Amino acid sequence: MSSSAVVISKHILDIWVERDKFVAELVKTIEDDREVQALLEMSNIIAVRRLGYNDHGPVHARIVAGTSLEIMGLLLSKGVEFTTLRDGTAKSVDEVKTILVLASYLHDIGNSVHRESHEIIGSILAKDIADRIINAVHPDIGIRRYTLRQEVLSAIFSTEYDVKALTLESSIVKLADGLDMSEGRARLPYKMGKVDMHSISALNIKRVELSPGRDVPIQVSVYMGDLAGFFQVERVLMPKLESSKLKGLVRVNIYNAREELVTSLL
């Protein structure tokens, strides 16, 4: 692990909350919202208890939010232009953070209704919540709060595998969702307790890190206990990159149990 690498874990959002006052306010506002917490809890009831899948609740939401912010930071440090700032739907980096964090927290709430089509269901359910949160943290932006909200909904909808992300911001959330895959937290749902390629692959991803790349803004390092874990990278990570605006900006390095580089994907 390099000194500049950040491990994707349940603590990744805490780093941002501690060092960024706006993120701290935004996260508190979201986590104090009773509807958000109820929908995340219900999403896990359906995904975990009723379908026997892996976590899709509050822990996953926090991991995706923190990972999205880390990706944002890497891109900003390289001067990459953000779509919403270019188009004027966001006017500041704090507004970009709002899009990323809100979409990250809400991207799986559609599971509270059903796993099928949960991305489009989630984008519908998120409308009133997004309005509420945006009004609380950006009270003075006027009518533009609605365009900011639409960027959140677009990012939620774009987490679906086959949907092409139209902004860098929705692409970030899409990638962050796919990166929560270490120690069995795979985004390709698998039946817990069932032994098949999905579960074996998921359990063989030991650690995922983000760091600045040498030739691209973002390097993703995936450490595997066994190369069976490559199934998750092939089926989850690469399709998300292919349908995003991050293609060519991210290098994915795969390491074996001895932490030797096996392959590099761009």
JOJOVEN-V738965 format. One record per residue. N is the residue number from 1. SS is DSSP state (helix for helix, strand for strand, loop for the rest). PHI is phi in whole degrees, -180 to 180 (none if undefined). Layout:
n & ss & phi
N & SS & PHI
N & SS & PHI
This chain:
n & ss & phi
1 & loop & none
2 & loop & -78
3 & loop & -65
4 & loop & -95
5 & loop & -79
6 & strand & -117
7 & strand & -80
8 & loop & -80
9 & loop & -152
10 & loop & -70
11 & loop & -99
12 & helix & -64
13 & helix & -73
14 & helix & -58
15 & helix & -59
16 & helix & -72
17 & helix & -62
18 & helix & -72
19 & helix & -106
20 & loop & -129
21 & helix & -62
22 & helix & -66
23 & helix & -62
24 & helix & -60
25 & helix & -65
26 & helix & -64
27 & helix & -63
28 & helix & -61
29 & helix & -62
30 & helix & -67
31 & helix & -75
32 & loop & -85
33 & loop & -80
34 & helix & -65
35 & helix & -67
36 & helix & -58
37 & helix & -65
38 & helix & -67
39 & helix & -69
40 & helix & -66
41 & helix & -64
42 & helix & -66
43 & helix & -60
44 & helix & -73
45 & helix & -60
46 & helix & -73
47 & helix & -69
48 & helix & -89
49 & helix & -75
50 & helix & -89
51 & loop & -104
52 & loop & 73
53 & loop & -91
54 & loop & -78
55 & loop & -59
56 & loop & -134
57 & loop & -107
58 & helix & -63
59 & helix & -65
60 & helix & -62
61 & helix & -60
62 & helix & -67
63 & helix & -63
64 & helix & -65
65 & helix & -62
66 & helix & -64
67 & helix & -66
68 & helix & -59
69 & helix & -66
70 & helix & -64
71 & helix & -63
72 & helix & -56
73 & helix & -61
74 & helix & -65
75 & helix & -70
76 & helix & -62
77 & helix & -66
78 & loop & -102
79 & loop & 73
80 & loop & -71
81 & loop & -80
82 & loop & -88
83 & helix & -60
84 & helix & -70
85 & helix & -71
86 & helix & -63
87 & helix & -88
88 & loop & 84
89 & loop & -76
90 & loop & -124
91 & loop & -114
92 & loop & -153
93 & helix & -64
94 & helix & -62
95 & helix & -70
96 & helix & -63
97 & helix & -60
98 & helix & -61
99 & helix & -59
100 & helix & -65
101 & helix & -70
102 & helix & -62
103 & helix & -64
104 & helix & -64
105 & helix & -67
106 & helix & -102
107 & loop & -66
108 & loop & -109
109 & helix & -68
110 & helix & -62
111 & helix & -63
112 & helix & -69
113 & loop & -103
114 & loop & -169
115 & loop & -67
116 & loop & -66
117 & loop & 56
118 & helix & -68
119 & helix & -69
120 & helix & -73
121 & helix & -62
122 & helix & -63
123 & helix & -67
124 & helix & -77
125 & helix & -63
126 & helix & -77
127 & helix & -56
128 & helix & -67
129 & helix & -64
130 & helix & -61
131 & helix & -57
132 & helix & -63
133 & helix & -68
134 & helix & -63
135 & helix & -61
136 & helix & -74
137 & helix & -96
138 & loop & -130
139 & loop & -69
140 & loop & -113
141 & loop & -92
142 & loop & 68
143 & loop & -66
144 & helix & -67
145 & helix & -59
146 & helix & -76
147 & helix & -70
148 & helix & -63
149 & helix & -61
150 & helix & -64
151 & helix & -65
152 & helix & -63
153 & helix & -64
154 & helix & -62
155 & helix & -66
156 & helix & -63
157 & helix & -61
158 & loop & -75
159 & loop & -72
160 & loop & -65
161 & loop & -53
162 & loop & -91
163 & loop & -92
164 & loop & -79
165 & loop & -71
166 & loop & -98
167 & loop & -132
168 & helix & -64
169 & helix & -64
170 & helix & -67
171 & helix & -66
172 & helix & -64
173 & helix & -63
174 & helix & -62
175 & helix & -66
176 & helix & -58
177 & helix & -58
178 & helix & -72
179 & helix & -82
180 & loop & -81
181 & loop & -142
182 & helix & -87
183 & helix & 53
184 & helix & 89
185 & loop & -90
186 & loop & -65
187 & loop & -85
188 & loop & -84
189 & loop & -58
190 & loop & -136
191 & loop & -74
192 & loop & -66
193 & loop & 90
194 & loop & -93
195 & loop & -96
196 & loop & -152
197 & helix & -60
198 & helix & -63
199 & helix & -72
200 & helix & -62
201 & helix & -62
202 & helix & -61
203 & helix & -74
204 & loop & -95
205 & strand & -93
206 & strand & -91
207 & strand & -159
208 & strand & -128
209 & strand & -126
210 & strand & -117
211 & strand & -156
212 & strand & -65
213 & loop & -88
214 & loop & -76
215 & loop & -114
216 & loop & -138
217 & loop & -63
218 & strand & -126
219 & strand & -114
220 & strand & -104
221 & strand & -113
222 & strand & -113
223 & strand & -103
224 & strand & -116
225 & loop & -74
226 & loop & -152
227 & helix & -70
228 & helix & -60
229 & helix & -64
230 & helix & -61
231 & helix & -57
232 & helix & -67
233 & helix & -64
234 & helix & -68
235 & helix & -92
236 & helix & -115
237 & helix & -67
238 & helix & -66
239 & helix & -61
240 & helix & -67
241 & helix & -67
242 & helix & -63
243 & loop & -99
244 & loop & -125
245 & loop & -92
246 & loop & -96
247 & loop & -57
248 & loop & 92
249 & loop & -104
250 & strand & -129
251 & strand & -111
252 & strand & -110
253 & strand & -101
254 & strand & -107
255 & strand & -119
256 & loop & -87
257 & loop & -62
258 & loop & -90
259 & loop & 59
260 & loop & -98
261 & strand & -66
262 & strand & -98
263 & strand & -156
264 & strand & -130
265 & strand & -118
266 & loop & -124
